[in-house]
C-alpha cells in the first residue's frame, strides 16, 4: 500500500473531522510531511512509544494513543480476570500531555478499568512509586523526556512499578497491533476515575527521604541552586529539599514555570551544559556549592559542582553515579548492612567503574541493556534472594533503593546534596571527593558522540552504519589493538587474540556492539531507541595517584577519546 493510500484511509468516518481535515491538507498540498506521517506505523516498542505529534500512523495523536491503550486494556483484562483492575496515569508539561492523559483514561474506563489520574503535571518517578503504593495493576505516563517540543510519548508500567519487560511487553505489542482504529473505545466513564494530587506528593517525598538520606551533616550551610528546566519537578524537589533539612535553596524562577515550549533553553536536557546555563549564572551570584537541573518528566538529573579552579563544572552521568554509588555503599558498610547478598544495577553502555566499586564493597554489579526497565527487572527477579542498593546509567539517571522502580531525580538529588554538604563540612568539595574515588579505583573518563539522521532516509543510513560496523569492526583504536567484540544482536563475544567466539545469552538480543581494546578502552555503538540518532559511547581509563595529577590525566584521556573519534571517522 502506498503512503497516499494509507493517508486516504484516515479520511473515513472512523476519524473525527479535525483529523480528516488535517490529512486532507497534507494530501492537497503534497506536503513532504505526508510521507513521514504515514510511511510506517509509529513503533510501539518494548516500553511504549515516542514520536512527533500530528496526524498519521507515524505520529502521536488521539488514534495512535487510543490504539495503544485499547491494546493494553485488552491484555490487562486477560491477565487480571475477575479482579478490579487499577491503572495510575501521570503526564508531564508537554503540549497536549494533559489532554492525552484524560484521553488515555477515557479509553481505560470505557473498558471498565479504574484509573488513578493525577490532577496536574507530575514526575515520572512519582508515577512509578504510585503504582506500587496504590497497589495498581499498571501505570502510564505521557512524556517524551527531553526530546524537542514537537514530541510526546507514552510509557507503560506493570504492577511492580517498573516499565514493561518480556514477556509482557511483547504480548502487549501484539495486542496493540491487532487493534483496528474503529475498535477503540473512546467513551469513558468518569465514575471510574479517582483524582490524586498533593497528598500523594507528600507520601512520595517521605519515601525519598527515608530511602535516600544517611546522615545530617552540614545541610544548613550548603548553598544549592535548583532548576526544573520548565518541567514537572517544581511539584516535588523544592519541597523535598526543605523537608530534608536544606535551608539555602535558590530556584531559577524563570525556569520553574512549567512550559511545553521550554522557552529559556534550546533543549531541556540536563546532559547539555547549555540547559544549566541560567542556573550556573545564578550560582555565581549566590556562591552556590552545587547546581542541579532535571529534565521535563523529572527522572534525569544534571549536577554541576565547583572544580579544582573553583568554577562550576557539569559532571557527566558516569561521574555523578560514581560519586553517589561509592558514597551510598560506604554508608551501607558503616551501618553494617552489607552481607554479601546485595547488588547494584548498571547498563552495558555505562562505565565499567561500577564493577570496581561493587568489588570494593563486596556486592554484585549487574549490567543490563540500556534503560531502567532492565534494572527494574533485575530488582523483581532478585526479590527474596538479593537486596538492591542503587543503580544508574550514563544518561544522567540514578535510583536509590527499590521504592521507585525507575530512575528518580528526587531521591538522587537528596543524596547528592547530602554528599555535597558532608564534603563542605569536611573542608573539601564534591569534585575532590570524586578524585579521591579515582585515586582508590582508577580514573575512568567517558565521551558520547551522537550522529543525528532524521526521517526515513536517516533511519536507513543508521541501519547501514550498524551493518558496516558489524561486518567491518575496527582493528585498532587510539593505538591499542581491539581484543574483544561483543555483538548483542548475535549474542556473541569474539576474542581476537584467541580467534574464539563464545555465546552470550544472559542479556536479551539488542542491536548493540561493544569493542574492548587491550588497554581497556571501551566503545559501544547503538542506535537510539527514542531519537533519530546513532550513539557512540567511549570510555577510557588510567591510574591516578594524587589530586595534583588530575588535570594532566584528564587532558590525556580527553585526547584519547578524540583519537578514538578520528579512528571511527565520526567527524
C-alpha positions in Angstrom: 0.0 0.0 0.0 1.4 3.4 -0.9 1.8 6.3 1.5 -1.1 8.1 -0.2 -3.4 5.1 0.0 -2.6 4.8 3.7 -3.3 8.5 4.2 -6.7 8.3 2.4 -7.8 5.6 4.9 -7.7 8.4 7.5 -10.5 10.3 5.6 -13.1 7.8 6.7 -15.8 8.4 9.3 -13.7 6.4 11.8 -11.7 9.6 12.3 -13.0 13.0 13.6 -13.5 16.0 11.4 -10.4 17.8 12.7 -8.2 14.8 11.8 -9.8 14.3 8.4 -9.3 18.0 7.5 -5.6 17.9 8.6 -5.0 14.8 6.5 -6.7 16.4 3.5 -4.4 19.4 3.8 -1.4 17.1 3.7 -2.7 15.4 0.6 -3.8 18.5 -1.3 -0.6 20.4 -0.6 1.5 17.3 -1.4 3.4 18.2 1.8 6.7 16.4 2.4 5.3 15.7 5.9 2.8 13.3 4.2 5.5 10.6 3.6 6.9 10.8 7.1 3.4 10.9 8.7 2.2 7.7 7.0 5.1 5.7 5.7 5.1 3.4 8.7 3.2 2.8 12.0 4.6 4.6 15.0 6.6 1.9 16.7 5.1 0.7 20.0 8.4 -0.6 21.4 9.2 -2.6 24.4 8.4 0.2 26.8 5.9 2.3 24.9 6.2 4.8 22.1 7.5 8.3 21.4 7.1 10.5 18.4 6.2 13.8 16.8 2.6 14.9 17.5 0.3 15.2 14.5 -2.0 13.2 12.2 -0.9 9.9 10.7 0.2 6.4 11.6 3.7 7.6 12.3 2.6 10.4 14.6 1.4 10.6 18.2 -2.3 11.5 18.2 -5.7 10.6 19.6 -5.8 7.4 17.4 -2.3 6.0 17.9 -2.6 6.6 21.6 -6.1 5.1 21.6 -4.9 2.1 19.8 -2.0 1.6 22.2 -4.4 2.0 25.2 -7.1 -0.3 23.8 -4.4 -3.0 23.2 -3.1 -2.5 26.8 -6.7 -2.7 28.1 -7.4 -5.9 26.2 -4.2 -7.5 27.6 -4.9 -6.4 31.2 -8.4 -7.8 31.0 -7.0 -11.2 30.0 -4.2 -11.1 32.7 -6.3 -9.9 35.6 -9.6 -11.7 35.1 -12.1 -11.3 37.8 -10.1 -8.5 39.6 -10.8 -4.9 39.9 -8.1 -3.5 37.6 -6.5 -0.2 38.5 -4.1 1.9 36.4 -2.3 5.1 37.5 -1.7 7.8 34.9 0.6 10.8 35.1 1.8 13.3 32.5 4.5 15.9 32.1 4.4 19.5 30.9 4.5 18.8 27.1 1.9 20.1 24.7 -1.3 18.1 24.8 0.0 15.9 27.7 -2.9 16.8 30.0 -5.4 16.1 27.2 -3.7 12.9 26.3 -3.8 11.8 29.9 -7.5 12.2 30.0 -7.9 10.6 26.6 -6.0 7.5 27.8 -8.0 7.5 31.0 -11.2 7.5 29.0 -10.2 4.5 26.9 -9.4 2.5 30.0 -12.6 3.4 31.9 -14.6 2.7 28.7 -13.2 -0.8 29.1 -14.2 -1.0 32.8 -10.8 -0.3 34.2 -10.4 2.0 37.2 -8.0 5.0 36.7 -6.0 6.9 39.3 -5.3 10.2 37.4 -3.0 12.9 38.6 -4.7 16.3 38.6 -1.7 18.1 37.1 1.9 17.5 36.0 3.8 15.0 38.0 7.3 13.5 37.6 7.6 10.0 36.0 9.3 8.5 39.2 6.3 9.6 41.3 4.1 7.6 38.9 6.4 4.5 39.3 6.1 4.9 43.1 2.4 5.4 43.0 1.8 2.1 41.0 3.1 0.1 43.9 2.0 2.4 46.7 -1.6 2.3 45.5 -1.4 -1.4 44.5 -2.2 -0.7 40.9 -2.0 -3.3 38.1 -0.1 -0.9 35.9 0.7 2.7 35.1 1.0 5.0 32.2 3.0 8.3 31.8 2.6 10.7 29.0 6.1 12.1 28.3 8.9 12.4 25.8 11.6 13.0 28.4 14.0 15.6 27.0 13.0 15.4 23.3 12.3 18.6 21.4 8.9 20.3 22.0 7.1 18.7 19.0 7.5 15.3 20.6 5.4 13.5 23.1 5.3 9.9 24.3 3.7 7.1 26.2 5.4 4.7 28.7 3.7 1.7 30.2 4.5 0.3 33.7 3.5 -3.1 35.2 2.3 -3.9 38.7 5.8 -3.8 40.2 6.2 -0.1 39.3 8.8 -0.8 36.6 8.4 -0.4 32.8 7.1 -3.4 31.0 9.7 -6.1 30.0 9.4 -9.6 28.5 7.1 -11.4 28.3 4.5 -8.7 29.0 6.0 -6.2 26.6 5.8 -8.4 23.5 2.3 -9.7 24.4 1.1 -6.1 24.8 2.7 -5.1 21.5 0.8 -8.0 19.7 -2.4 -6.8 21.3 -1.8 -3.2 20.3 -1.1 -4.0 16.6 -4.2 -6.2 16.5 -6.5 -3.3 17.4 -8.2 -1.5 14.4 -8.9 2.2 14.8 -12.6 1.6 14.6 -12.4 -0.8 17.6 -11.1 1.8 20.1 -13.5 2.6 22.9 -13.2 6.4 23.5 -16.4 6.9 25.5 -15.0 6.9 29.0 -16.8 6.6 32.4 -15.7 9.4 34.8 -17.2 7.5 37.7 -14.2 5.1 37.4 -11.6 8.0 37.8 -10.0 8.7 41.1 -8.2 12.1 41.1 -4.9 12.3 43.0 -2.7 15.3 43.8 -0.6 16.9 46.5 -1.4 14.3 49.2 0.4 11.7 47.1 3.4 14.1 46.7 3.9 14.0 50.4 3.9 10.2 50.6 6.4 10.1 47.7 8.7 12.7 49.2 8.7 11.0 52.6 9.7 7.8 50.9 12.5 9.6 49.0 13.8 11.0 52.3 13.6 7.6 54.0 15.4 5.8 51.3 17.9 8.4 50.1 19.4 10.0 53.2 22.0 8.7 55.6 23.4 11.5 57.8 22.6 15.1 58.8 25.9 16.9 58.4 26.2 20.5 57.2 22.9 20.6 55.4 22.1 24.1 56.8 25.3 25.5 55.3 25.1 24.1 51.8 24.2 26.6 49.0 22.0 25.0 46.4 20.7 26.3 43.0 17.9 24.2 41.5 16.0 24.4 38.2 13.2 22.2 36.9 14.0 23.5 33.3 10.2 24.1 32.9 9.5 20.5 33.9 7.5 18.6 36.4 9.8 18.6 39.4 8.6 22.1 40.5 5.9 20.0 42.3 8.4 17.9 44.4 12.1 18.8 44.6 11.9 22.1 46.4 9.5 20.6 49.0 11.7 17.6 49.4 14.9 19.6 49.9 13.2 21.8 52.5 11.8 18.7 54.3 15.2 17.0 54.3 16.8 20.0 56.1 18.4 22.0 53.4 18.0 25.7 54.2 19.7 27.6 51.4 18.0 26.7 48.1 17.8 29.3 45.3 15.4 28.5 42.4 15.9 29.7 38.8 12.4 31.3 38.9 12.1 31.8 35.1 12.6 28.0 34.7 10.3 26.9 37.5 7.3 27.9 35.2 6.1 24.7 33.5 6.1 25.0 29.7 6.0 22.6 26.8 7.9 25.2 24.8 10.9 25.1 27.2 11.2 28.8 26.4 14.6 29.6 28.0 16.6 26.7 26.6 17.2 25.2 23.2 16.9 21.7 24.7 15.6 20.8 28.2 18.2 18.1 28.6 20.4 18.4 31.7 23.1 16.4 29.9 23.8 19.5 27.9 25.7 22.4 29.7 23.6 25.0 27.9 20.5 23.7 29.7 22.0 24.6 33.1 23.5 28.0 31.9 20.9 30.1 33.8 21.3 28.0 36.9 25.1 28.4 36.8 24.8 32.2 36.2 22.6 32.3 39.4 25.2 30.1 41.2 27.9 32.7 40.5 25.7 35.4 42.2 24.7 33.2 45.2 28.1 31.5 45.5 26.4 28.1 45.3 28.2 24.9 46.1 26.0 22.7 43.8 23.7 23.3 40.8 21.0 20.8 40.0 18.6 20.6 37.0 16.1 18.0 35.9 14.5 17.1 32.6 10.8 17.7 31.8 9.5 14.4 33.3 11.8 14.6 36.3 13.6 11.3 36.1 17.1 12.6 35.0 19.3 15.0 36.9 22.3 17.1 35.9 24.7 18.2 38.6 27.4 20.9 38.5 29.9 21.4 41.3 33.0 23.5 41.9 36.0 22.1 40.1 39.6 22.5 41.2 39.7 26.1 39.9 36.5 27.0 41.8 34.4 27.1 38.7 31.1 25.4 38.2 31.7 22.1 36.3 28.9 19.9 34.9 29.5 16.3 35.9 28.8 13.7 33.3 26.3 10.9 34.2 29.0 8.4 35.0 30.8 10.8 37.3 27.6 11.6 39.2 26.7 8.0 39.5 30.2 7.1 40.6 30.1 9.6 43.5 26.6 8.5 44.5 27.2 4.8 44.4 30.5 4.9 46.2 29.1 7.1 49.0 25.9 5.0 49.4 27.8 1.7 49.6 30.3 3.3 52.0 27.3 4.3 54.2 25.8 0.9 54.0 29.2 -0.6 55.1 29.4 1.8 58.0 25.9 0.7 59.1 26.8 -3.0 58.8 24.2 -3.5 56.1 26.4 -5.3 53.6 26.1 -9.0 54.0 27.2 -10.2 50.5 23.7 -10.5 49.3 23.4 -7.0 47.8 23.7 -5.7 44.3 23.9 -2.5 42.3 22.5 -2.1 38.8 24.1 -0.7 35.7 23.9 -1.0 31.9 26.2 -2.3 29.2 26.9 1.3 27.9 27.7 2.7 31.3 31.3 3.0 32.8 32.9 -0.3 34.0 34.0 1.6 37.1 30.8 0.3 38.7 32.2 -3.3 38.6 35.2 -2.0 40.5 33.1 -0.2 43.1 31.0 -3.3 43.6 34.1 -5.4 44.1 35.5 -2.9 46.7 32.4 -3.1 48.8 31.6 -6.8 48.4 28.4 -6.5 46.4 27.5 -7.7 42.9 27.2 -5.4 39.9 24.6 -6.5 37.4 24.6 -4.9 33.9 21.6 -5.0 31.6 20.6 -3.3 28.3 20.1 0.4 28.1 17.1 1.6 30.1 16.0 1.5 33.6 13.3 -1.1 32.9 16.1 -3.7 32.8 17.3 -2.6 36.3 13.6 -2.9 37.4 13.6 -6.4 36.0 16.8 -7.2 38.0 15.1 -6.0 41.2 12.0 -8.0 40.6 13.9 -11.2 39.8 16.1 -10.8 42.9 13.4 -10.2 45.4 13.8 -12.6 48.3 17.4 -13.5 47.5 19.3 -10.3 47.0 18.8 -6.7 48.1 19.1 -3.9 45.6 21.1 -0.9 46.8 21.2 1.6 44.0 21.7 1.8 40.2 22.3 4.1 37.3 23.1 4.6 33.7 25.4 7.1 31.9 22.5 9.1 30.6 22.0 11.1 33.8 19.7 8.6 35.5 20.0 7.1 39.0 17.9 5.4 41.6 18.3 4.9 45.3 16.7 1.8 46.8 13.8 -0.1 45.2 10.8 2.1 46.4 10.8 3.6 42.9 11.4 1.2 40.0 12.7 3.8 37.5 15.3 6.5 37.5 14.4 9.1 40.1 15.8 12.6 40.3 14.2 13.5 43.6 15.8 10.7 45.7 19.1 11.1 43.8 19.1 14.9 44.4 18.7 14.4 48.2 21.7 12.1 48.4 23.8 14.3 46.1 23.1 17.3 48.3 23.9 15.3 51.4 27.3 14.3 49.9 28.0 18.0 48.9 27.0 19.1 52.5 29.2 16.5 54.1 32.1 17.3 51.8 31.8 21.1 52.6 31.6 20.4 56.3 34.9 18.5 56.0 36.6 21.2 54.0 36.5 19.8 50.5 34.3 19.8 47.5 32.2 17.0 45.9 34.7 17.3 42.9 37.6 16.5 45.2 35.7 13.6 46.6 35.3 12.2 43.1 39.1 12.5 42.5 39.6 10.6 45.8 37.5 7.8 44.4 39.6 7.7 41.2 42.7 7.5 43.3 41.2 4.5 45.0 39.8 2.7 42.0 41.5 4.2 38.9 40.3 7.1 36.8 37.7 6.5 34.2 36.5 9.1 31.7 33.8 8.9 29.1 32.7 10.7 26.0 29.5 10.4 23.9 29.2 11.1 20.2 25.7 11.4 18.7 25.2 11.3 15.0 21.7 12.6 14.0 20.0 11.2 10.9 16.3 12.2 10.6 13.4 10.7 8.7 13.1 7.6 6.6 16.4 8.1 4.8 18.1 8.8 8.1 16.8 5.6 9.7 18.1 3.6 6.7 21.5 5.3 7.0 21.7 4.4 10.7 20.9 0.8 9.8 23.7 0.7 7.2 26.2 2.2 9.7 25.4 -0.6 12.2 25.7 -3.2 9.4 29.1 -1.8 8.4 30.4 -1.8 12.0 29.2 -5.3 12.5 30.8 -6.6 9.3 33.9 -4.5 9.4 34.9 -4.0 13.1 37.8 -1.7 13.8 41.2 -3.5 14.4 42.8 -0.7 16.5 41.5 2.3 18.5 43.7 5.1 19.9 46.8 3.0 19.3 45.6 -0.1 21.1 44.5 -3.3 19.4 40.9 -4.4 19.6 40.8 -7.5 21.7 37.1 -8.3 22.2 34.0 -7.6 20.1 30.6 -8.1 21.8 27.6 -8.3 19.5 24.3 -8.2 21.5 22.2 -8.8 18.4 24.0 -12.0 17.6 24.6 -12.7 21.3 28.3 -13.4 20.7 31.6 -12.4 22.2 34.7 -12.7 19.9 38.2 -12.7 21.4 40.5 -11.6 18.6 43.9 -13.0 20.0 42.3 -16.4 20.5 40.1 -16.3 17.4 37.4 -17.6 19.7 33.7 -16.9 19.7 31.5 -17.5 22.8 27.8 -17.3 23.1 26.3 -14.6 25.4 22.7 -15.4 26.3 22.4 -13.7 29.7 21.2 -10.5 28.2 18.3 -10.2 25.6 19.1 -9.5 22.0 19.7 -5.9 21.1 21.3 -4.0 18.2 24.4 -3.1 20.2 28.1 -3.5 19.5 30.9 -3.2 22.1 34.6 -3.1 21.3 37.3 -3.5 24.0 40.9 -2.8 23.3 44.0 -4.3 25.0 44.5 -1.2 27.2 40.9 -1.2 28.5 39.3 1.3 26.1 35.7 0.5 25.6 33.5 1.7 22.7 29.8 1.0 22.5 27.7 1.6 19.3 23.9 1.6 19.3 21.0 3.3 17.6 18.9 5.4 19.9 15.5 3.8 20.7 13.8 7.2 21.1 15.5 9.7 18.8 16.9 9.6 15.2 20.4 9.1 16.4 23.2 6.6 16.4 25.3 6.8 19.6 28.9 6.1 20.3 29.9 5.7 23.9 33.7 5.9 24.5 35.2 5.0 27.9 39.0 5.3 28.6 40.9 4.8 31.8 44.2 5.4 33.6 45.7 5.3 37.1 45.9 8.4 39.2 48.0 8.9 42.4 47.0 12.4 43.6 44.8 15.4 43.1 47.8 17.1 41.6 47.8 14.6 38.7 44.2 15.0 37.9 44.3 17.9 35.3 47.1 16.3 33.3 45.4 12.9 33.4 42.1 14.4 32.3 43.7 16.1 29.3 45.4 12.9 28.2 42.1 10.9 28.5 40.2 13.6 26.6 42.9 13.4 23.8 42.5 9.7 23.7 38.7 9.9 23.2 39.4 12.3 20.3 41.7 9.7 18.8 39.0 7.1 19.0 36.6 9.5 17.4 39.0 10.0 14.5 39.7 6.3 14.1 36.0 5.6 13.8 35.6 8.6 11.4 32.9 10.3 13.4 33.7 13.8 12.3 
